[in-house]
Every structure is written in structure tokens, then in C-alpha cells.
Amino acid sequence: MKFNKLLSPAIVISEYSQKIQKIDQFTNITDNNIEIIQCVFSQIDSKNFSTNGGALLCENNETNAVIIRSGFIYCKSIQKGGCIYMNCKSVNISMTCFEDSRAMGGCQAFYLSASLIDLDDSIISECGMKKNDLVSTTTQFYKSPIRIQNSNVSCNRRVLFDCGLTFIECLHAELGFTSIANNLGNGLFNFEFINPSKLNACNVINNSGSDASPMINLNIQNFVFQKVTFAKNSIPQFLEIINAKSILFSNCRFDLSLLEIGSYEEIQITLCKFEQTNPNLNRLRDPLQFRCYALSATDPPELILEYNPHLVQKKETFFAEPTKIDIDMNKEPEVNWMPPKMLAKQYGLILFTSIITPIFIVIHCITSKGSREIRALN
């Protein structure tokens, strides 16, 4: 099965924005391979099917799913997975947004369980129930090796547990260059019974919650926080550790004290800064270049995928990185090894030689001519 409705160049809105296919019905995936490219799933409610997944459902263990440059907005499920519920072989999601979706059974944006999951350049925002907070989790990853890069989890509504990301019995989890900001709820990260994992070069900023859950819950033996900024979060408890052996914070920045992190024997802290941090939000590496917009409330709504390339080309974090210098390997090296004084003497010698040489030539010619005349007279 393949959704790929990239329309003709005549309807291109701008250089980086293109009109894309709108899908407004629930889809049950049974194929072994599916590609969803340039599609928007909008205003879909799976209540008539009484099943998981507001827009997409896949319970085929042999399915390989690819979702690229797509959007899921205003989707609902009476069970789990407001946008997507997938229990399959592999899932690759790239440049895709999940916005304003909800699930009464939990997992407001999606529920993913696969042997391999990649989530890149994507956004999860404004998901959750509007009227109550009795359901749990914004997203849930289950029994999978997870890789999340350059994504954004922000502005999600209050839920009972884990308004950010939940990982349960996963083989491995790695998050990099991802922003978790402006979320409401009880806890941001929940890592349960997973193998050694890592949070690298992320920004955890301006999140709020209650006393019900810590901001980070680690039921894991080994975890590394590297180059992570924690700032302006108003969740009373920062960290809770269960069954941990080694938790490492390296090159991180905190706007709280070491005491507020908690005194755990398992924690190692190296090269970290504890200071009042006022991050420049404009410098956050936010992948907002990939976002769905409902341009019109009329039927049918016009939906586009907007792409701002300058945000992709320039990758900034709060941490200094080595400057990369472009060198033309084909260009011959310029050699200038002579000191200035020696160089001046060299030029002076050349000038003197250029003056004196013609004089010697004239003298030589005269003397040579005179010697020939003398020999002729004799």
C-alpha cells in the first residue's frame, strides 16, 4: 500500500511548500509494506470502529511502515493512540507532525511497538484531553529499540502520567537534538525496564507539573545525560531512580542546585554547570520547519507542509562545538617561508644585479673591440 499524491508543479504554493493529499477516514493497515508520503490525516475519529488508533491502525507483525512529510491533526480514539496505533515490524517516521489529537485510553499522540523505530525531524504538540486529566501518557514506545533525533515535544496538555515520552521494556532508547518544552502534566520522561540508554544535546525547558510524578523517572540500570539543558521547569521533584546502577550527567546545564537533583549514590556528575540559566529560545534547535497548518476552516480545509530550509542548515545548541574549516584539498599549498628582512635583502640583490649587469656588458664590449684593433695593427 502506498499513499503518494504529490501533485503537479502547477499548484506549488512556494518553493518549499506544496499542496498535499488530505485523508479524512480511518485506515486499517494489513499490508506488509506501507509508505505514507506527503499526506495529512485530519479530523478523523475511530469511535465507530471501537478500536485503537485514531487515524491509523496496524497490528500486523510483518509490516514495515514509512511515514514521511505528513501530518496528523485533530484525530481521536476512544482507546489508545490518538493518531497512530502500530504493533508491527518497523516504523520510520520523518518530517511529520502530530497536533491536537487525543485518546481516551492513553497515548494521546501515538502508541508504537516494533522491532525498530526511528523518529526524525518531527513534532508532537498540543495533544491531550481538553476537559480532564484522567488518561495517561502523550506517547508510548513499547519493546522496541528507539532512536529519536531533531524532534520537538511541546505544549501538550495535562495527563495523568508522562506528558512527554514513555519507554517501556525497550531494548534501547537514544534521544538527540530534541526539545521538550512547555508541557503540562505529571512527569516528562518515563524509562521502565529498558537497556542502557542516552539523552544527548536536548533542551528540557519551561515544563510544569504537580507533586504526583517526578520530571524524570528512571527504572533502568544505566543512563547517560550528555549536553542537556534543564531550565525554567516547575515540577517539584526532578528525578526518581529505581533499580539503577549508574546514572551519568556530563556537560549538562541546570538552573537548579545539586541538592535539588537529589542525593543518589548511583549518580555521577561531571563538567556540569549549576546556574540561573536564561536560554535564548531563538537558539533552540527546534524542528518547526516541518509543521502542518490548517489554513482554512471551510470544507475542505487546505493543508500544507511548510518547510523553512534555513532552520535545517544551521544547527545551534547551547554548547560550544569545534569550528569546522573548509579546506580545498585540490589547491596547491602556498609557501612563504622567508622572513621579511631576508626577503628585502633578496629583492635588493636582484635590483643591484639588474643595474650592474648592463654596465659590465658595455665594458666588456668596449674592451673586446679595443683588443681586436690592437691585434690588427700589429
C-alpha positions in Angstrom: 0.0 0.0 0.0 1.3 3.4 -0.9 -0.1 6.9 -0.3 1.9 9.3 -2.5 -0.1 12.1 -4.0 2.5 14.7 -4.8 0.5 16.9 -7.2 1.8 18.7 -10.3 4.2 21.7 -10.1 1.4 24.0 -11.2 -0.1 24.0 -7.7 3.2 24.6 -5.8 2.4 27.4 -3.3 6.0 28.4 -2.8 9.5 27.0 -3.4 9.3 24.9 -0.2 5.6 24.4 0.3 3.4 22.0 -1.7 -0.2 21.0 -1.5 -0.7 17.5 -0.2 -3.3 14.8 -0.1 -5.9 15.1 2.6 -7.3 11.9 4.1 -10.3 12.0 6.4 -11.1 8.4 7.1 -9.8 5.7 9.4 -7.3 3.3 7.8 -6.6 -0.2 9.0 -3.2 -1.4 7.6 -2.8 -5.1 6.8 -0.1 -4.9 4.1 3.4 -6.0 4.8 4.8 -2.7 3.4 3.3 0.7 3.6 4.6 4.2 2.6 2.7 7.3 3.6 4.3 10.3 1.8 3.0 13.9 1.6 -0.3 13.2 3.3 -2.4 14.8 6.1 -4.8 12.8 8.2 -7.3 15.4 9.5 -10.4 15.3 11.7 -10.6 11.5 12.0 -12.4 9.8 14.8 -12.2 6.0 15.1 -15.1 5.7 17.6 -17.3 4.0 15.0 -14.8 1.2 14.9 -14.2 0.9 18.7 -10.6 0.3 18.1 -7.1 1.6 18.8 -5.6 4.4 16.7 -7.5 7.5 15.6 -6.2 7.6 12.0 -4.0 4.5 11.5 -4.2 1.1 13.0 -1.6 -1.7 12.2 -1.5 -5.0 14.1 0.5 -7.0 11.5 3.8 -8.1 12.9 5.3 -8.3 9.4 4.5 -4.7 8.4 7.3 -2.2 7.6 5.8 1.3 7.8 7.4 4.5 6.4 5.7 7.9 7.1 7.4 11.0 5.6 6.4 14.6 5.3 3.0 14.0 6.6 0.7 15.3 9.3 -1.9 14.0 11.8 -4.2 16.7 13.3 -7.5 16.7 15.1 -7.5 12.9 15.4 -9.3 11.0 18.1 -9.5 7.5 19.5 -11.7 6.0 22.3 -8.9 3.6 23.1 -5.1 4.0 22.7 -3.2 6.1 20.2 -4.9 9.3 19.2 -3.2 9.4 15.8 -1.5 6.0 15.4 -1.5 2.6 17.0 1.1 0.3 15.5 2.3 -3.1 16.6 4.4 -4.1 13.6 7.9 -4.9 12.4 9.5 -1.5 11.9 8.4 2.1 11.8 10.3 5.0 10.2 8.7 8.5 10.8 10.4 11.6 9.4 9.3 15.2 9.0 5.9 14.5 10.4 3.7 16.4 12.9 1.2 15.2 15.4 -1.0 18.0 16.6 -4.2 18.5 18.7 -5.0 14.8 19.0 -6.3 12.7 21.9 -7.1 9.2 23.0 -9.4 8.3 25.9 -7.4 5.1 26.6 -4.0 6.9 26.7 -1.1 7.6 24.4 -2.5 10.9 23.1 -0.3 11.1 20.0 0.6 7.5 19.3 1.5 4.1 20.5 4.4 2.3 18.8 5.7 -1.2 19.3 8.1 -2.6 16.7 11.5 -4.2 16.4 12.9 -0.9 15.1 11.6 2.6 15.5 13.1 5.8 14.0 11.6 9.2 14.6 13.3 12.2 13.0 12.6 15.9 12.4 9.1 15.6 13.8 6.7 17.4 16.2 4.3 16.3 18.9 2.3 19.2 20.2 -1.0 20.2 21.8 -2.0 16.6 22.3 -4.2 15.5 25.2 -7.7 15.7 26.6 -9.1 19.2 27.0 -11.6 18.6 29.8 -9.9 16.1 32.2 -6.6 14.6 33.1 -7.7 11.0 33.9 -5.9 9.4 30.9 -2.2 8.7 30.7 0.8 9.4 28.5 1.3 11.5 25.5 3.4 9.0 23.6 4.4 5.4 24.4 7.1 3.2 22.9 7.0 -0.5 23.8 9.5 -3.3 23.4 11.5 -1.5 20.7 14.9 0.0 20.1 14.1 3.7 19.8 16.0 6.5 18.0 14.6 10.0 18.2 16.6 12.9 16.5 16.0 16.6 16.0 12.4 16.5 17.1 10.1 18.5 19.3 7.7 17.5 22.1 5.9 20.7 23.3 2.7 22.3 24.5 1.0 19.0 25.3 -1.9 19.1 27.7 -2.1 17.7 31.2 -2.4 13.9 31.5 -2.2 11.6 34.5 1.3 10.4 33.8 4.1 11.2 31.5 3.2 14.2 29.4 6.3 13.8 27.4 7.8 10.4 26.3 7.3 6.9 27.8 9.5 4.0 27.1 8.5 0.6 28.5 10.7 -2.6 28.2 12.5 -1.1 25.2 15.8 -2.6 24.0 17.5 0.7 23.8 16.5 4.4 23.6 18.5 7.3 22.2 17.2 10.9 22.0 19.3 13.6 20.4 18.9 17.2 19.5 15.3 17.2 20.7 13.3 19.9 22.6 10.9 19.0 25.3 9.2 22.3 26.2 6.1 24.0 27.6 4.3 20.7 28.5 1.7 20.4 31.3 1.4 17.2 33.3 3.0 14.8 35.7 6.4 13.9 34.5 8.3 14.3 31.2 10.3 11.1 30.9 9.4 7.6 32.0 12.0 4.9 31.3 11.0 1.5 32.6 12.9 -1.8 32.3 15.0 -0.8 29.3 18.6 -1.4 28.4 21.3 1.3 28.8 20.1 4.5 27.0 21.1 8.1 26.3 19.8 11.6 26.2 22.1 13.8 24.1 22.1 17.5 23.3 18.5 18.1 24.3 16.7 21.0 25.8 14.2 20.5 28.6 12.6 23.9 29.2 9.6 25.5 30.8 7.6 22.4 31.7 5.3 22.3 34.6 3.5 19.7 36.7 2.4 18.6 40.2 3.8 16.5 43.0 2.3 13.3 41.6 5.3 12.3 39.5 8.9 13.4 39.1 10.1 15.1 36.0 12.3 12.1 35.2 11.5 8.5 36.3 14.4 6.0 35.7 13.7 2.4 36.3 16.8 1.5 34.4 20.3 0.3 35.3 22.4 2.6 33.1 21.6 6.0 31.6 23.6 8.9 30.3 22.5 12.6 30.1 25.0 14.4 27.9 24.9 18.1 26.9 21.3 18.5 28.2 19.9 21.9 29.3 17.3 21.9 32.1 15.8 25.3 32.6 12.6 27.0 33.9 10.9 23.8 34.8 8.4 24.0 37.6 8.0 20.3 38.5 8.8 19.9 42.3 10.7 16.6 42.0 13.4 16.5 39.5 14.4 12.8 39.5 13.4 9.4 40.8 15.7 6.4 40.4 14.6 2.8 40.8 16.9 -0.2 40.4 19.7 1.9 38.9 23.4 1.1 38.8 24.9 4.1 37.0 23.3 7.5 36.1 25.8 9.9 34.4 25.3 13.7 33.9 28.0 15.0 31.6 28.4 18.6 30.3 24.8 19.4 31.3 23.4 22.8 32.4 20.9 23.2 35.3 19.1 26.3 36.7 18.8 24.5 40.0 21.1 23.3 42.7 22.8 20.0 43.1 20.7 19.4 46.2 17.5 19.8 44.2 18.6 17.0 41.8 18.8 14.6 44.8 21.4 12.7 46.6 21.7 9.3 45.0 24.8 7.1 45.2 24.2 6.0 41.6 24.6 9.5 40.2 27.8 10.7 38.7 28.1 14.4 37.7 31.0 15.7 35.6 31.7 19.0 33.8 28.2 20.3 34.6 27.1 23.9 35.3 24.6 24.9 38.0 23.5 28.5 37.4 20.4 30.6 36.7 20.0 29.9 33.0 18.0 32.2 30.7 18.1 30.3 27.5 17.6 32.2 24.2 14.6 30.3 22.8 15.5 31.5 19.3 18.7 29.5 19.5 16.9 26.2 20.3 17.3 23.6 17.6 13.6 23.3 17.1 12.4 21.4 14.0 9.5 23.7 13.4 10.4 23.8 9.7 8.1 20.8 9.4 4.6 21.7 10.6 1.1 21.3 9.4 -1.2 24.3 9.2 -4.9 24.3 8.7 -5.2 27.4 6.5 -8.9 27.4 6.3 -11.8 26.1 8.4 -14.0 25.7 5.3 -14.6 22.3 3.7 -12.3 21.0 2.6 -9.5 22.6 4.7 -6.4 23.4 2.8 -3.4 21.8 4.5 0.2 22.4 3.6 3.5 21.2 4.9 5.7 24.2 5.4 9.5 23.9 5.1 12.0 26.5 6.2 15.4 25.3 5.0 17.4 27.9 7.0 16.4 26.1 10.2 17.8 22.9 8.9 21.1 24.2 7.6 22.0 26.0 10.8 22.2 23.7 13.8 22.8 25.6 17.1 22.9 24.3 20.6 23.9 25.9 23.9 27.2 24.2 23.8 30.4 25.1 22.0 31.4 22.9 19.2 34.7 22.8 17.3 34.7 25.2 14.3 34.8 23.3 11.0 37.1 24.9 8.5 36.5 24.2 4.8 39.8 23.3 3.0 40.2 22.9 -0.7 42.2 19.7 -0.9 42.9 20.2 -4.6 44.6 23.6 -4.2 48.4 23.6 -4.1 49.7 25.0 -0.8 51.1 28.5 -0.7 54.7 28.5 0.7 56.0 31.7 2.2 58.9 30.7 4.5 61.3 33.6 4.0 61.5 36.2 6.9 60.7 39.9 5.9 64.4 41.1 6.4 65.8 38.3 4.3 63.1 38.9 1.7 64.2 42.6 1.5 67.8 41.7 1.1 66.8 39.3 -1.7 64.9 42.0 -3.6 67.8 44.4 -3.1 70.3 41.9 -4.5 68.1 41.3 -7.5 67.8 45.1 -8.1 71.6 45.6 -7.8 72.2 42.8 -10.2 69.8 44.2 -12.8 71.6 47.6 -12.7 75.2 46.4 -12.7 74.8 43.7 -15.3 74.3 46.1 -18.3 77.3 48.1 -17.2 79.6 45.1 -17.2 78.3 44.1 -20.6 79.1 47.5 -22.1 82.6 47.5 -20.6 83.2 44.0 -21.9 82.1 45.0 -25.4 84.4 48.1 -25.4 87.4 46.2 -24.2 86.8 43.4 -26.6 86.6 45.8 -29.6 89.9 47.6 -28.5 91.8 44.4 -28.1 90.8 43.4 -31.6 92.0 46.7 -33.1 95.4 46.4 -31.4 95.9 42.9 -32.7 95.0 44.2 -36.2 97.7 47.0 -36.1 100.4 44.5 -35.0 
